[in-house]
Amino acid sequence: MARQVAVLLLLFSFHQLRSQHLQDVMYHLIGLNPNDKVNFPDEKQRAIITDFWSCVKELDKMDQRQRRLNGRAGFGFSGDQAASQSLYKIEGGINGSRGIYPGELTFTSNIGMVLNNGIFSENVSNIYMAYNYHPQWGDSLSTENFIFLKRFSDAFLGVEQRYEMGGGIILAKYSGQLTKRGHDLKSKINKVEFSAENFDPDEGIWNLCSQYCARYNTDFVTQDDVKTLERVQKHGNLSLKNCFPVLELASSLEYFWKLKKSTPQVVLKPLQVLCHIVIHLNLPKKYGGS
């Protein structure tokens, strides 16, 4: 069962790989050149294209952060030796994450080993995997589903293996106001508004607006390209609201099962339910925030 849940977590985390990447779209947009005075003789048209590329490059950075795997690893070693006796401890850990919105996979693993007079034994180990997903409806930040898997062992406590599997739902409310960093990033990714409604696939006409508005003949751009830009911009704005709100209120309902194998028995605990309430406030530095 634990293996099946782990595979399910991985499948959920990589579901977005089916969608078109923003970098694929950027190759189709090379016809929009701000230095092309032949096809774009109007100075305002070229100014919009400059803002266009500034916006797309910022969105590409966010899109790559969403898709790449971020991780960190650590290692520790300590030991004592006296005469013919020796005791060494080895500790290691790794944690990683992928994605922010609409889905995020997190993974953490730590292990402690003991080398006692030349004999290895596992002391403590734990593995944690979780996948959070925002359903795509309405204000999708208000609802978040999650599933998780934990595995734990501790020789000192006599716990050979303990598994926890479960899931839950988070109901949250984010303030519309962002921190300074979030506000700066939002202004960069919204210099140009991308909407499929502003593109006519039959005529190849694309209406773009930044400081000005203009119409472009773009037979080299497809409707899928415009929809990808629209999707990435929408997800980028929601990611910023999720990561940089001034105020966040959230409550979660979690349900899970425990399977514990200890010396000398195996215990399956019934379904357990937990409820949490979280208040997260980001204050400017002048008010003591970070």
C-alpha positions as MATLAB code, in Angstrom:
seq = 'MARQVAVLLLLFSFHQLRSQHLQDVMYHLIGLNPNDKVNFPDEKQRAIITDFWSCVKELDKMDQRQRRLNGRAGFGFSGDQAASQSLYKIEGGINGSRGIYPGELTFTSNIGMVLNNGIFSENVSNIYMAYNYHPQWGDSLSTENFIFLKRFSDAFLGVEQRYEMGGGIILAKYSGQLTKRGHDLKSKINKVEFSAENFDPDEGIWNLCSQYCARYNTDFVTQDDVKTLERVQKHGNLSLKNCFPVLELASSLEYFWKLKKSTPQVVLKPLQVLCHIVIHLNLPKKYGGS';
ca = [
       0.000    0.000    0.000;
       2.773    2.448    0.915;
       4.482    1.833   -2.425;
       1.233    2.449   -4.309;
       0.697    5.758   -2.502;
       4.271    6.834   -3.304;
       3.765    6.068   -7.004;
       0.467    7.980   -6.937;
       2.207   11.020   -5.459;
       4.797   11.001   -8.239;
       2.178   10.632  -10.968;
       0.204   13.583   -9.609;
       3.314   15.758   -9.373;
       4.273   15.303  -13.023;
       0.809   15.699  -14.567;
       1.684   19.191  -15.788;
       4.435   17.838  -18.051;
       1.743   17.134  -20.647;
       1.123   20.843  -21.085;
       3.061   23.034  -23.477;
       6.160   24.711  -22.048;
       6.631   28.447  -22.292;
      10.099   27.949  -23.784;
       8.480   26.073  -26.680;
       6.265   29.090  -27.295;
       9.179   31.549  -27.202;
      10.658   29.996  -30.348;
       7.417   30.849  -32.188;
       7.571   34.483  -31.078;
      10.893   35.491  -32.623;
       8.944   37.353  -35.326;
       8.068   39.965  -32.701;
      11.347   41.875  -32.862;
      11.476   45.325  -31.204;
      14.300   46.308  -33.572;
      12.310   45.412  -36.712;
      11.380   48.828  -38.160;
      10.265   47.310  -41.475;
       7.373   45.209  -40.156;
       6.774   47.475  -37.158;
       7.392   51.054  -38.309;
       5.281   52.520  -35.493;
       7.427   53.389  -32.462;
       4.543   52.535  -30.126;
       4.314   49.063  -31.625;
       7.999   48.467  -30.926;
       7.613   49.805  -27.354;
       4.848   47.262  -26.727;
       7.070   44.483  -28.115;
       9.862   45.551  -25.738;
       7.450   45.298  -22.797;
       6.166   42.028  -24.258;
       9.588   40.373  -24.143;
      10.363   41.779  -20.694;
       7.131   40.212  -19.436;
       7.664   36.873  -21.221;
      11.194   36.479  -19.832;
       9.953   37.024  -16.267;
       7.151   34.518  -16.839;
       9.679   32.037  -18.234;
      11.735   32.322  -15.031;
       8.633   31.543  -12.977;
       7.630   28.686  -15.281;
      11.072   27.099  -14.946;
      10.939   27.426  -11.151;
       7.603   25.630  -11.254;
       8.981   22.736  -13.287;
      12.444   22.198  -11.871;
      13.243   20.037   -8.861;
      14.697   21.977   -5.936;
      16.614   20.142   -3.232;
      19.083   20.283   -0.408;
      21.244   17.588    1.212;
      23.217   17.383    4.450;
      25.707   14.999    6.044;
      27.173   14.655    9.541;
      29.722   12.403   11.222;
      30.870   12.010   14.832;
      32.694    9.305   16.750;
      34.463    8.164   19.887;
      37.159    5.558   20.352;
      38.752    4.246   23.535;
      41.156    1.321   23.591;
      39.462   -1.475   21.643;
      35.980    0.101   21.764;
      34.601    2.463   19.083;
      31.290    4.156   18.405;
      30.635    6.268   15.320;
      27.441    8.024   14.264;
      26.609    8.946   10.667;
      23.666   11.181    9.814;
      22.356   12.249    6.429;
      19.328   13.949    5.026;
      17.813   15.211    1.820;
      14.727   17.266    1.050;
      13.272   18.389   -2.239;
      10.257   20.056   -3.768;
       8.788   20.671   -7.185;
       6.140   23.184   -8.209;
       4.182   25.888   -6.394;
       0.856   26.271   -8.191;
      -1.410   24.489   -8.925;
       0.468   21.472   -7.514;
       3.484   20.981   -5.255;
       5.404   17.794   -4.434;
       7.589   17.729   -1.305;
       9.964   14.993   -0.211;
      12.094   14.648    2.929;
      14.303   11.789    4.059;
      16.657   11.506    7.033;
      18.675    8.573    8.280;
      20.977    7.927   11.205;
      23.467    5.039   11.253;
      25.589    3.713   14.100;
      28.922    1.922   13.647;
      29.448    0.127   16.940;
      32.757   -1.751   17.099;
      32.732   -2.249   13.354;
      29.085   -3.324   13.091;
      26.592   -1.141   11.201;
      23.033   -0.708   12.435;
      20.237    1.688   11.487;
      19.400    3.975   14.364;
      16.695    6.376   13.185;
      15.188    6.977    9.755;
      12.157    8.763    8.365;
      10.673    9.440    4.942;
       7.950   11.957    4.177;
       6.234   12.576    0.834;
       3.287   14.883    0.164;
       1.419   16.320   -2.776;
      -0.751   19.460   -2.551;
      -3.107   20.490   -5.341;
      -5.396   23.486   -5.887;
      -8.549   22.508   -7.847;
      -9.054   24.679  -10.916;
     -12.295   26.463  -10.149;
     -13.230   29.973   -8.995;
     -10.732   31.446   -6.558;
      -8.714   28.228   -6.613;
      -6.398   29.405   -3.815;
      -9.267   29.116   -1.345;
      -9.278   25.309   -1.566;
      -6.286   22.981   -1.444;
      -6.275   19.167   -1.326;
      -3.339   17.101   -0.115;
      -2.217   13.509    0.354;
       0.851   12.289    2.222;
       2.905    9.255    3.211;
       5.232    8.959    6.216;
       7.590    6.172    7.184;
       9.468    6.208   10.516;
      11.760    3.868   12.451;
      13.633    4.260   15.739;
      15.717    1.482   17.273;
      15.866    3.154   20.699;
      12.057    3.393   20.916;
      11.629   -0.155   19.634;
       9.774    1.040   16.532;
      10.841   -1.195   13.680;
       8.529    0.496   11.144;
       5.663    2.956   11.398;
       3.631    4.150    8.431;
       1.123    6.987    8.202;
      -1.016    7.501    5.099;
      -3.709   10.067    4.654;
      -4.963   13.257    3.110;
      -7.099   16.251    3.745;
      -8.324   19.636    2.661;
      -7.147   23.177    3.421;
      -9.490   26.168    3.321;
      -7.588   29.447    3.098;
      -8.125   33.148    2.593;
      -5.323   35.353    1.252;
      -5.274   39.131    1.416;
      -5.241   40.941   -1.923;
      -2.259   43.023   -0.776;
       1.202   41.553   -1.416;
       4.528   42.149    0.266;
       6.970   44.504   -1.489;
       8.788   41.639   -3.175;
       5.525   40.092   -4.315;
       4.283   43.444   -5.626;
       7.516   44.017   -7.590;
       7.316   40.570   -9.194;
       3.638   41.045  -10.041;
       4.341   44.308  -11.873;
       7.031   42.568  -13.952;
       4.868   39.633  -15.093;
       1.866   41.843  -15.926;
       3.442   44.464  -18.182;
       1.375   42.908  -20.964;
      -1.926   41.129  -20.414;
      -2.208   37.799  -22.243;
      -5.690   36.591  -23.104;
      -6.935   34.180  -25.749;
      -9.841   36.575  -26.316;
      -7.402   39.114  -27.785;
      -6.218   36.717  -30.484;
      -8.012   35.909  -33.756;
      -6.618   32.553  -34.981;
      -8.389   32.804  -38.360;
      -6.919   36.194  -39.279;
      -3.730   35.885  -37.233;
      -4.460   39.224  -35.541;
      -3.157   39.699  -31.993;
      -4.172   42.706  -29.895;
      -1.517   43.542  -27.305;
      -1.604   46.258  -24.652;
       0.976   47.617  -22.237;
       1.571   51.365  -22.032;
      -0.130   51.499  -25.463;
      -2.347   49.148  -27.463;
      -1.711   47.861  -30.982;
      -2.737   45.155  -33.464;
      -0.194   42.728  -34.874;
      -0.322   40.378  -37.847;
       1.158   37.225  -36.335;
       0.756   34.309  -38.711;
       3.664   32.629  -36.877;
       1.720   32.435  -33.576;
      -0.891   29.755  -32.835;
      -3.887   29.805  -30.517;
      -2.167   27.197  -28.323;
       0.776   29.593  -27.915;
      -1.501   32.370  -26.671;
      -3.341   29.987  -24.318;
      -0.012   28.861  -22.872;
       0.999   32.470  -22.213;
      -2.384   33.110  -20.605;
      -2.085   29.989  -18.408;
       1.463   30.730  -17.256;
       0.577   34.349  -16.432;
      -2.512   33.272  -14.475;
      -0.567   30.629  -12.530;
       2.216   33.137  -11.900;
      -0.189   35.653  -10.352;
      -1.775   32.995   -8.165;
       1.663   31.722   -7.101;
       2.628   35.224   -5.977;
      -0.620   35.558   -4.026;
       0.125   32.203   -2.417;
       3.768   32.984   -1.554;
       3.736   36.712   -0.708;
       0.435   37.646    0.963;
       0.437   40.244    3.718;
      -2.143   38.130    5.582;
      -3.135   34.469    5.287;
      -5.875   32.678    7.232;
      -6.131   28.912    6.834;
      -7.787   25.910    8.441;
      -7.133   22.282    7.540;
      -8.866   18.961    8.099;
      -6.575   15.935    7.994;
      -7.449   12.247    8.106;
      -4.927    9.394    8.253;
      -4.200    5.801    9.219;
      -1.229    4.496   11.200;
       0.430    1.104   10.842;
       3.041    0.453   13.521;
       5.350   -2.541   13.746;
       7.108   -2.676   17.096;
       8.801   -5.377   19.015;
       6.971   -7.698   19.390;
       3.646   -6.651   17.805;
       1.988   -5.028   14.797;
      -0.715   -2.439   15.496;
      -3.113   -0.848   12.985;
      -4.667    2.253   14.501;
      -8.152    3.338   13.360;
      -8.817    6.414   11.229;
      -7.721    9.588   12.989;
      -8.775   13.155   12.245;
      -6.933   16.388   13.055;
      -7.954   20.000   12.570;
      -5.517   22.944   12.377;
      -6.008   26.713   12.192;
      -3.124   28.878   10.917;
      -2.715   32.669   10.827;
       0.283   33.902    8.821;
       1.161   37.608    8.815;
       3.978   39.138    6.748;
       4.906   42.533    8.150;
       7.192   45.112    6.528;
      10.608   45.455    8.156;
       9.692   48.745    9.843;
       7.028   46.835   11.793;
       9.372   44.025   12.761;
       8.677   41.721    9.814;
      11.113   40.102    7.430;
];
